[in-house]
Amino acid sequence: IVSGGIRSGADVAKALAMGADAVAIGQGTLMALGCNRDVWFKDGQPVSAEADYAALGTAPGYCHHCHTGKCPVGVTTQDPVLEQRLQPEWGARHLRNYLKTLTMELTTLARACGKQDVHHLEPEDLVALTVEAAAMARIPLAGTSWIPGVTG
C-alpha cells in the first residue's frame, strides 16, 4: 500500500505501475471535504474563517494544523463547536466528485496504455520527465530508452 503524495488519478496510476497493490489517499480527501477553505457556513450563510486561521498563525490554503484539533472549518477536530462548521452533505458530495474524477483519470490512463484493468499497469508503461526521476524510479527518460545508472 502506497501512501503520501497521492492526490490524483495520475499519482495512483504511477503507484500501481511501480508495483503497489493499493493506495491510501489523505490530503486529497481532506481538501474535498473543505479543508483550507476561507469560509464555513452557518444557517446557509458564509462566515469568514480568516480570524480562526490567523489565531493558528496561518491562512486559508496554508493551514497544516490538523493535529491541533482546532480546524477552522471543522474537518479535523473533535471540538463540538468547530464540528458544527463541517457540512456533511456538502462534503460528501464533493468527496464523491473527487473520488469519481480520480477514478476516471486513473482508468483513462490505464486505457491509454492499452490496459483493461488498472492493476495491469507496469513500469514499462511509465517514462520519467527528469533525469532524477528516471534514476530514482529506474524507468526511461521520456523520448529515450536511457535509464540513468542502469543503461549506458
Secondary structure as GFF3:
##gff-version 3
##sequence-region A 1 152
A	DSSP	beta_strand	2	3	.	.	.	ID=ss1
A	DSSP	alpha_helix	9	17	.	.	.	ID=ss2
A	DSSP	beta_strand	23	24	.	.	.	ID=ss3
A	DSSP	alpha_helix	27	32	.	.	.	ID=ss4
A	DSSP	beta_strand	39	42	.	.	.	ID=ss5
A	DSSP	beta_strand	45	48	.	.	.	ID=ss6
A	DSSP	alpha_helix	50	55	.	.	.	ID=ss7
A	DSSP	three_ten_helix	66	68	.	.	.	ID=ss8
A	DSSP	alpha_helix	80	83	.	.	.	ID=ss9
A	DSSP	alpha_helix	88	112	.	.	.	ID=ss10
A	DSSP	three_ten_helix	118	120	.	.	.	ID=ss11
A	DSSP	three_ten_helix	123	125	.	.	.	ID=ss12
A	DSSP	alpha_helix	131	137	.	.	.	ID=ss13
###
